[in-house]
C-alpha cells in the first residue's frame, strides 16, 4: 500500500507535470465488471479537488456497479498510474493524460463492484501469506482490413508464425504500437506475427499483478488507437475465424517472498519448489470453476477446441504447449525467472478478475497443500477424451454454459469475486448464453434449410 507521504509526492508530481507539459485534459479510467474501459475527462484545474474528494458519478449506469437505489459512487484517481497519452498535437490531438481510478462509495469505503478492488483484495490475501505476485502476459490479437464489416472480417496479411509479413495497410504497425506502449512506461519484451493471417502477438515485461492489469487495459486501448491511425482495425475477439487459431493471453505468473522467487528450488531437478507445485495443483483443481472468468464470452469456447492450439484438459507439463499449465524451460543461475504459464485465458477477458481468480486458485493449492498430479509428457491434443480421463486430466468446459454451471457451484470464485460481482457476472452471462442459443446461424441455414 502507498504511504501518505509517497501518495502526496505522487500527487505533486502529477500536478507539476500537467503544468509543465501543458496537458489540456486528464482522462480518469476505470472498468466495469465485464472489463469495458470507462472514462471521464476533467480539466487540470479540477484534478486537485478530484484527488481530495473524487469524482461523483451514477453507478447504476455502469454494468454491474449498482442498483438505482444505491447509485451514487465516487471515482478516486490513483496518482501512481499517471501517464501522458502518446498522441501529439501534430496528429490532431490535444495533449492529454490518463489515470486509473479506484471506485468508492460515498462514505469512502471501497466499492465491492470495482474489479480493481477485487484484484487488490486477492493481492492483500497473498501478502498475508508472505507473497507478492508478478504477471507477464503474451497478448494476441488480429489486424483486420478497415473496409470490411463485422460479418466479413478480412486479415490484413497472409503471414504465419514469426513471418516477416509485409502488407500495404499497416507496414509499421508493431513498431508504432511498441513506441506508444513504451512512451507510457509499459515495457515490451517481444513482438512477432502469430500463426494465423493478420494475427499479432506482443508480450509485456513482467510487473506486479495490479499494475499489469492496468497495463493490459491500456494496451488494448492503445492497440486499437494505433490501428485506426494506420487505417486498419484491431480485434481482441477470442476466435474471429473458424479456420484459424484464436487469440490467447497466455499468462505467466510467479510468487515472490521478499526478493526470493518462491517458485524456485535449486535442489529440485526441475527447479520447481513445493510452493510452485501446490500453486499449479490449485490452478488445475479449480480450472473448470474459474473458466467463466478467464474465458468469459460465448465466442471464447470456439477457441478452446481440439486442434485449435488451446488447452482442452486440466493438465500440466514442462515446455508442453498442449497443457493448460506449462512450466517454461529453466535458465540456470536465474532463479528469479522461475514461473508458470497458464494458457487458457484469452485476450478479451477482464484482466483484473482473471488475475484474481488465477491467483486465488493457486493460493488455495498452497494453503491446502494440494498434490500435483503426474505430468503430461505427450501431446494432450492428440489424446481422446477417454485417454485423458484415464490419465487423470479433467476436461475443461466446452461452452460458456458449462463454465457457468461450474462457476455457480464454486465457493472459491464466489469468495474471490465477492457476492455483488459474483451474482452480477452470473446473471449477465446467463443472458448472453440465452441470447446466443436463440440465434439461427448461417451455418445452420446452410446445413438444414433444405430439410
N, C-alpha and C positions, 0 to 999 in steps of 0.2 A: 504494500500500500504506500502511496505517496505521503511523505510528511508534509505538514502545513507549510514549513519553510520552503521546501522544494516546490510545492504547488504554487506558492507566491512568486518564486523566482520564474517559474514557467509562465505564469500569467503576465509578469512584467516583460518577459521576452516576447510574448505574443503581441502585446500592446505596442512595444517598441518597433517590432518588425512591421506591423501594419502601417506605422507612420513612415518608416524608412523606405519601405517598398511601394508606397502609395497604393496599398490594397484598397479596392473600392467596395468589395463585397466579401462577407465571410459566410460560407455555407456551413450550416450545422447539420451533420448527418447522423442518422440512426437507422435501424432496420426494424421491420415488423417481424412477426413470428415466422412468416414464410421466407424471410430473407430478402425481401424487396427493400431497396435503398430508398430512404425518405430524406428530404432536405428542406430546410427553411433558410433563406438568405437574410442576413441582417447587415446594417451599415456598421462600419468600425466604431462609430461613436456609441453604439448600443452594446458593444461587447463587454465593457467593464461591468455594466449592470447585469448582463447575462451570466457572467462569472459568479456574481454575488447571489442572484435570485433565480437564474434560469429563465427560460422562455416558455410561457404557458401555451398549451395547445389542447385541442379537443381529442382526447384519446379514443373516443368512440368512433372517430373517422378513420382510425388506423386498424388494419386487420389484426384481430386478436388482442388488442390492448385493453379495452374497457367497454362496459355497457354504458348506455346513455346516462343512467342514473349515477355513474361514477366517472364521468368523462374527463374531468379536469386532471391534466398531467403537466409535468414540467420537464423540459429538456435542458440538462445541465452540461455545457461544453467541457470536455476534458482537455486542458491545455497541453498535455503531453502528446496529443495526437495532431497538433497544429502542423500543417504543411501548406505551402503556396502551390496552387494548381499550376501545371506547366504551360498553360495556354498564354501566349504573349499577345500584346496589342497588335503586333504585325499580322496576326491571323484573325483579326477582327474581334478578339476577346478583350474585355477589360480585366485587369489584374484581379484575381480573387484567390481566396484560400479556403481550406476546409478544416473542420474539427469534428471528431466523433463526440456524441453526447451519451451520457447516462440518463435514463428516464426515471424520474422520481414522482412520488405522489405529492400533493400539495403540502403535506406535513414534513416533507424532506426524506421520508423513508423510500428505499428503492422500490421501483415497480417490479412486481413478480413476472410481468409480461415482457420485460426487456430482455432480449436474447443476450445482450452483453452481460447483464446481471446473472443470467443462468450460467454462463460460462465462468464468470468470476466466482460464483458460489462453489463451483466444482474445483476451481483452482485453489480456493481457500481450503477446501477439504484435502486436496493433495498437500497443501502446505502444512496442515495439521499432522499429516503423516510424515512430514520431513522432506517432501518432494517439490521441485519446480518442474514444469512441463514445457518442452520445446517441440515445435512443429515445423516441418519443411514439406510443402505441398508441390506436386507436379500437376500443373493445371493445363488441361487440354480444351481446345475449342475449335470451331470451324470458321474459316473465312469464306463468305459467300458473295456471289455477284449481287450488286445492289439492285439491279434491274428486275430480278426475279421475285415472285410473290412467295408468301408463306406456303402456298400449296405446291410450288415447284422450285425449291431451292437448288441452286447450281453452285458447286465449288469453284473457287477462283483459279484452281490449278488441277493438274492430274498427277501431282507428285506423290511419292510414297515415303516410307520411313527413312529419315536422315537425308532425303534427296535435297539437293540444292535447287529447289523448284523455282523456275523463273516464270513470271506471269506479268502481263501488262497492267492489271488492275491495281496491284499494290506491291510493287517490287521491293520497296524498302520498309514494308510494314513492321517486321520484327525489330529492326534497328530503331525505328521511331517509337515503337511501343516500349522497348527497353530504356531508351532515353527518357521517356516520360515517367516510367516507373522509378528509375534511379534518381531523377530530379526531385522526387517526393520521398527519398530515403528508403525506398523499397528495393533491396538488393536482389539481383537476378544471378543465379548460378549457371543455368544452361538455357538454351532455346534451340529448337530444331523443328523440322517438319515431321509430323507424325505419320502413322500408317495409311490413313485414308486421304483421298484427294481433298485439298483445301484444309486439312486438319493440322493445327499447330500445337506445340507444347512449349510452355515457359515455366521453368522451375524457380521458385523463390528460395532465397537463402534462409536458413532456419532462424526462428525468433520465438520468443515466449508465445504461448498459445493465444492470449488475448490480443497482443499486437499483430499476430499473424491473421487472426480472424478479421481485424480491421484492414490488414493489407489485402486480403482476398476480396473484400468488398470494394476497396479502392482499385484493385487490379481489374475487376470486371467492368467498373465504370470507365477506367482509362482505355482499356482494350476496345470497348465499343466506340469511345470518342475518337481514338486514333483511326479505327476502321472507317468511320464516317468521313473523317478528314481525308482519307485516301480513296474515297469513292467506292468502298465495299461495305459489307455487313459482317459483324462478328456474332456468332451464336454459341451460347453455352448449353443449348438443348442437349440432354444426355445422348439421344440417338436420332439424329435427323435423317439418316439414310439407312434403309433396311439392309442394303448390301455391303455396308462398311462398318467397321468397329465404331463404338460410341466414344464419348468424351468423359474420361475419368478425372478424378482429382486424387491420385494416389497420395496418401498422407503418411509421411514419416514422422514417428513420434519417439521421444526419449524422455526419461525422467532423470533429474539430477538431484543429488544430495549435496548441497553447497556447490563446490567446484567439481565434484566427482560424478561421473556418469554412473547412475545406479543400475544401468543395464549391462555394464561391462564387468567381466570376471576373467582376469588373465590366466587363472588356473583351469578354466573350462576349455575343452577342445574347440568349442565354437565361440568362445569368449562371451557366452551368454550367462548372466548372473541368475540366481534363483528368483530375484525380483523380476527380471525380464521374462523368465519362463512363466511365472504366475500371471504377469500382465498379459502375455499372449493368450494364455489359457482363459483369462477373463473375457477377452475380446471374442474368442471362439465360442465360449459358452453362451454369451449373450448376443451373438451376431444376429440372430433372427429378430430379437426384440428391438434392436437399435436400427434395423434396416430401414424402417419407415422414415427415420430422421436422416440417415446418411444418403438415402435414395428416396426422395420424398414425392416424386412425381409419377403419374401413370407411365409416362414415357421412360422413366428410369429403368423399368424392368424389361424394356426391349433391348437394353444394353446387357443386362445380366442373363445372357443365354449361352448355351453351349456353342462353342466355336466363335464367340464374339470377343475373345481376348479379355474377358472379365470373369471374376470368380463366381462359381455356382455352388460351392460347398464350403463349409467352415473347416478349412484345413490350413496348415502352416508348412513352410519349408524354407530351407536355405537357398537363396537365389532362385527359388521356384516361382516363376511368374504366373503359374496357373493356380497358385494357392491364394486364399483370402489374405493371409498374413505372410509376407516374405521377409526373411532375415537377410539383409544385403551382405555381400562379401565383406569380411572384416579386414581393415587396414592395420597391419602390425604397428605397434608403438603409437597408435592413435585411438586410445580407448574412448576419447570424448566423442568419437563419431559413431559409436555403437548405438543402433536404433532398430526399430521395426517399421515395416512399411505395410499399411493397411490399404488394400487395393479395391475395396468395394465403393467408397464414396464417389459420387460424380460431381462435376464442376458446377452443377446448378443447385447444390444443397445450401442450406443456411449454415455458414461455417461456424458460427457461434454455437448453435445447437449440436452440429455434427461433432465438433471437437469435444463438447461437453459430454456427450453420450459415449464416445470412444474412450475418453479418459475415465469416465465412471465405470465402464465395463472392465478396463484394465486394473483400476484400483480395487474393484470388488475381487478380482482374482488374487491380488496381493493380500488383501485383508483376510480373505477366507482360505488362502493357501491352496488355490486350485492347482491340480496336477496337469501338466502339459501332455496332451495325447501324442502318439507316435507321429513322426514327421512324414509328410507326403514327399516321397522321393521320385515318384513318377509324375507324368503329365496328368493332372487331375481332370482336365478337359476330356481326355481320351477314355476315361473310365465310365462305365454305365452307372446309373443311379444305384443299382443293386451292389455293384462293386464298391462304390463309395460308402454305402451304408455298412457293408461288411468290414471296411477298414475304419469304421467309427467316425466318418465325416458326415455331419448333418447337412442336409440340403438347405440352401438359402431360399428365401421366399422367391416365387416366380412371378408375383404380381403385387401391386400395391395393396390389394385386398388381403392377401396372405400376410403381408408385412404388418398391416394394421391390426389384424387379429392377434399376431404375436405381441405387438406393442401394447395392445389393450390389456393383456394379461400380465404385463411386466411391472413388477414393483420397482425394479431398478430405474426404468425410464420415467415412471411417474415421480419418483423421488428426485431424479436429476433435473427434470424439466420444471417441476413444481406443478401444483394442481391446476392453476389457471392455464398455463401453456399446454400442459398435457391434454386437458379437456378440449381446448380450442383446436389444437392441432388435429386431434382425432375427428372432431366434428367437421372441420374444414376438408380433411382428406376423404372422409366418407362421402361428402358432397361431390368431390372431384371424381371419386370412383363411380358413384351413381350416374353422374353426367357422362362419363366415358362409356359405361355399359349401355346407355340409351342410344349411343351413336351407331349409325349404319355406315360402315366404312366403304371406300371404293373397292377394296379387296373383296368384301362380301358381295357387293353388287356384281363384280366381275365373275365371282365363283358361282353365285346362286341365283341370279336374276332369271336365268332360263329354266330353272327347275319347274 
